[in-house]
Amino acid sequence: MACMCAALVTMGCAGPGVGQISAGARGKTLTLDNGILSVRYDAETGTFTAARGDRRFITKGRLGAPGRETAPDVRIADARDALGKGKSIEATWPDGHRTRMTLYGSLPLLCVKGSFRNTTDQPKTLEQISPLSVVLDAGAPVSSLRGFGPEGLFGLGRRTCFCFAAAVNPTTRAGVVCGWLTHHRGSGVVALNVGAGTLTVGARAEYGRLLVPAGTMAEGETLAIGYFDDALEGLEAYGGACGRANGVALPPTVPSGYCTWYHAGALNQARATELAAFCGRHLKPFGFEFIQIDDGWQVGGRDFTTHRPRGAYPDGMKPTAETITSQGLTAGIWYIPFGWDKNCPSLRDHAEWFVKRPDGSIYTVGWAGSCLDMTHPEAREFLRGVVARMSRDWGYKYMKIDGLWSGLAVKLLYPSPSYRSDGLGQAVLHDASRTQVEAYRSGLRLVREAAGKDVFLLGCNIAQNARTLGASFGLVDGMRIGHDIGAHWGSLRGCARPTARFYFLHNHVWFSDPDCLMLRGPLTVDQARAWGSVLAISGQMNVVSEWLPGLPAEKLDVVKRTMPNHGGLGRPLDLFTSDPPRIWHYQTEVGGERRDVVALVNWAEGQPVDIELDVAQLGLLASPEARYVGFDYWEGLFLPPFAGKRTVRLRPSSCRVIALARLAARPQLVSTSRHVTQGAIDVAQVDWDGQTRTLSGRSRVVGRDPYELRITAPRVGRRSFRLAQAGVSKAAADAGVKVRASQAGPYVRVTLESRESREVAWRVTFELARAEDDKPLELTGLKAKTPSPYGVVLAWDGVAGARYRVRRADRPAIDTERPGYTDDDVAPDTAYTYAVVAIGWDGKESARASVSVRTPALPPRPPLPDMHISDLKPLKATVGWGGSARANRSIRGRPLSIAGTRYEKGMGVHASSELVYALDPGYHRFVAVVGIDDGKRDDPRASVVFEVYADEKRIARSPVMRPAAWWSIDATIPGGSKRIRLIVTDAGDGIASDHADWAEAGFVRGK
């Protein structure tokens, strides 16, 4: 055993505090400790353990690849690299393999690097290096843990993930995070495996083919692993370490702007000019910064040397860049740097510039094109010239570089980021000494050099092949982290998943781009606000892709209220329990005081949902003495004081963005109207003068955009604060800034209006009044409606400064801030009584108001059809699960059964599904009994909506259907209709258990 020291070696002191490191060797035991983690290596057994405090999370670890029988030489060594100063346990084997375990200062991660020395006189080729394998203890039984990786949550079994993985207890959020910090020449993967109740982690850096010359050392990649009581903190620590290890230096601000793609392809020269003028005049003051032209401007599909002369930009790309820039905006352009048409004029005589397959053919990948070889000097110079022309000659300072996996020369794996075979190692490069990852990274560096340091580089995208995830670290400013988006709620929900799954890389490694802000129909205003709020609260890139001059004012307002970027990091608090997460949290300061902004999202399209707002989950004090007040941004409502938890009800496919502040015994600013973060980007200062009872501050306001301050004026004992006057500084008044102020109970609103964008100094003065003069609360106007047998809608007159509590005898009370409530947990033809009270600022309740209602009976069952659809051949038949639609059986092949009744005829499907049939001119009505099949009668996840369309006109729609319920459809078919479409949607909450039946479905002849 070499270099086994008997003395304790320290950096700092023995028994270190955080940020200090101790390392030692006593006998056959080597130890490391940085005050957070401790490592103990037993040289006799060749195993090690690692602990965080009393939690030993690695119970048995081995360095190097599994199966090594010879013992290594082990020593303590100093470490100094991009992560800082550290101490290492270094193990070296006779065959030249070396592995280092390192602890750095205050980094809560154990870092491990495996390297290989070729001790022979011949070159060797390596496919991979495995630095360690470990047995984990994540603080809970393996059966209660969930895996987490680029593909999101998964059940533990045998799973390999690109780049990183975690094993987490979803109830407590505690767990182990493991991921690769570097991918200089290899592509790191992490394997989580369960066997006999034991969780093991295996990690390897895959090179494909790594050529190691005789007598040289191949330095490996760096892996990090750590235990965290909150795995969100672990992921964020990992993201931060990735940034440090790769020397990431991000631009000072996260850009916000526009992409042409999703509504206009590349747009065109005339419309780009119109758009630039509109955005410069109407949106630039709100933080809008760039206009990016997408696919379609170029001379050929995969030829980016110039523009198409008879295409969208006949005068070339430079004049349009100048037009955009003249409006004070940045011009952006899309292209694929590494994927080209091998037959385009510039390349048809240069086959040697492309990556090859083993048979000598050019390596071409689907969609992106033929892979330009970034190890070929002439190919590099060709690309350098193309990129420099766009940036330096034409003036495009924002570049969206797509098809990144073509730079790796591997298979397209779109759209899933899950790990699978992609042909790494099968590409033949001009320079055989370089790996495919090296070639890709050198290509990205070339793009940066050619474009210039002043150009923002947006990579696109991880979903094409997730090897580009780690391989891009440190080389792009932004990264598209998910698949393409669409203008419908299901697509927004799909893009919300990678927004959360990769949130911890944002602001650490790059600026994450979840894909575009979509606003147009059929998206509702609620849905547009929800997606815009997720983008804004997460802090990730906000890039809109709509014809902005034609948007309705309320949807254009979503753009204004979600730009600019707050520059911080929003967190998905329920990342390990909800997919996509429903709770996003951003903590900031407003005028020197802590402010917590929470976005609550109901991803279900067909039903309201109650979400618990728990201040302890936000890291706030949860006690009866700590009360919190807030403001609900999109609803425009104050949130009365509460302690601990509040249940918040959300409409289907909507969000609520709530700013929270700890209740003070004086007036305080809780929100502003400028931005959904409610003060984070616009309030420069807030002060309270107790002697003059004046709240004052400075705010950055946008010209001709009314700016509202939302202020609470609480009661203190028997006295309450009353608005006396509101004003602005003399400079603001001289500039024409106008002020309006009003008070309703304990709530004050002050509106500032300025002709120009400027910083405004404002003040609001109060006086003390006797609280006894306040009138007692009174709730009036309570009414109930029953829009369907499965729903009751309550409404009442609003009470200033109050919240409301709704009670139904057979279930717990529900609190709401808005004067209204929808109850969708009712049965047909049943009587219900509701009691509602208003609750004031001080917690006192009004007298109880009551209303009774009876839900309607279900409609009569329709007649049997003359022609059953199960006897017809559909023109189209798709289902979301189960293979194919079933005639006269459920999707699982069982007899059709709805709400306890069996049916002989019909179609069994699974959401989301579509059945299309040709219409005979003699068909006049479509009839059916619909519902969830009784095979899922006891599964609460099942929920669907049935819709019937004659051509493009909807002629019938069911309520949201859940188990043990049925609905009757009897719809007249408009004359002249050619086709009937039978749609089953997932009601917006996912397709789990959505087994749906069209029973006794078909056509009735005659009227």
Secondary structure as UniProt FT lines:
FT   STRAND          8..11
FT   TURN            18..19
FT   STRAND          21..26
FT   TURN            27..28
FT   STRAND          29..33
FT   STRAND          37..42
FT   TURN            43..46
FT   STRAND          47..52
FT   TURN            53..54
FT   STRAND          55..63
FT   TURN            66..67
FT   STRAND          73..81
FT   TURN            82..83
FT   STRAND          84..92
FT   TURN            94..95
FT   STRAND          97..104
FT   TURN            105..106
FT   STRAND          110..117
FT   STRAND          124..136
FT   HELIX           142..144
FT   STRAND          146..149
FT   TURN            150..151
FT   STRAND          152..155
FT   STRAND          158..162
FT   STRAND          164..168
FT   TURN            170..172
FT   STRAND          175..180
FT   STRAND          187..195
FT   TURN            196..197
FT   STRAND          198..212
FT   TURN            214..215
FT   STRAND          217..218
FT   STRAND          222..228
FT   HELIX           231..245
FT   TURN            246..247
FT   STRAND          256..259
FT   HELIX           261..264
FT   TURN            265..266
FT   HELIX           269..282
FT   HELIX           284..286
FT   STRAND          290..293
FT   TURN            295..296
FT   STRAND          298..300
FT   TURN            301..302
FT   STRAND          303..307
FT   TURN            309..310
FT   TURN            314..315
FT   HELIX           317..326
FT   TURN            327..328
FT   STRAND          330..335
FT   STRAND          339..340
FT   TURN            342..343
FT   TURN            345..349
FT   HELIX           351..353
FT   TURN            358..359
FT   STRAND          364..365
FT   TURN            366..368
FT   STRAND          369..372
FT   TURN            374..375
FT   HELIX           377..388
FT   HELIX           389..394
FT   STRAND          398..401
FT   HELIX           405..408
FT   TURN            414..415
FT   TURN            424..425
FT   TURN            432..433
FT   HELIX           436..451
FT   TURN            453..454
FT   STRAND          456..459
FT   HELIX           462..464
FT   HELIX           467..471
FT   TURN            472..475
FT   STRAND          478..480
FT   HELIX           489..501
FT   HELIX           503..505
FT   TURN            507..509
FT   STRAND          510..513
FT   TURN            521..522
FT   HELIX           525..538
FT   STRAND          542..544
FT   HELIX           548..550
FT   HELIX           553..562
FT   STRAND          571..572
FT   TURN            573..577
FT   STRAND          583..590
FT   TURN            591..592
FT   STRAND          593..602
FT   STRAND          609..614
FT   HELIX           615..618
FT   TURN            624..625
FT   STRAND          628..632
FT   TURN            633..636
FT   STRAND          637..642
FT   STRAND          645..650
FT   TURN            652..653
FT   STRAND          654..662
FT   STRAND          668..672
FT   TURN            676..677
FT   TURN            680..682
FT   STRAND          683..689
FT   TURN            690..693
FT   STRAND          694..701
FT   TURN            703..704
FT   STRAND          707..712
FT   STRAND          715..716
FT   TURN            717..718
FT   STRAND          719..728
FT   HELIX           730..734
FT   TURN            735..736
FT   STRAND          738..744
FT   TURN            745..746
FT   STRAND          747..753
FT   STRAND          758..770
FT   HELIX           771..773
FT   STRAND          783..788
FT   TURN            789..790
FT   STRAND          791..795
FT   TURN            800..801
FT   STRAND          803..808
FT   TURN            809..810
FT   STRAND          811..816
FT   STRAND          820..823
FT   TURN            828..829
FT   STRAND          831..839
FT   TURN            841..842
FT   STRAND          849..854
FT   STRAND          867..868
FT   HELIX           869..871
FT   STRAND          876..878
FT   STRAND          886..887
FT   TURN            891..892
FT   STRAND          896..898
FT   TURN            899..900
FT   STRAND          901..903
FT   STRAND          906..910
FT   STRAND          913..918
FT   TURN            921..922
FT   STRAND          923..933
FT   HELIX           934..936
FT   TURN            937..938
FT   TURN            940..941
FT   STRAND          944..950
FT   TURN            951..952
FT   STRAND          953..957
FT   TURN            963..964
FT   STRAND          967..972
FT   TURN            975..976
FT   STRAND          979..985
FT   TURN            987..988
FT   TURN            992..993
FT   STRAND          995..1005
//
